[in-house]
């Protein structure tokens, strides 16, 4: 890319993860630990996979 767009997207992902992590912990504490994991894996790791795919030529 060369314009620093990847760095901006990575910082935005970190901000997204910091916002979503307490939500997933809240869901896990109010329901079950398994449900918390079922919420957190797609909400946190799917955008990370898309971010990594952005860097693959």
Helices and strands as residue ranges (DSSP letters): H 5-30, H 33-40, I 41-45, H 46-55
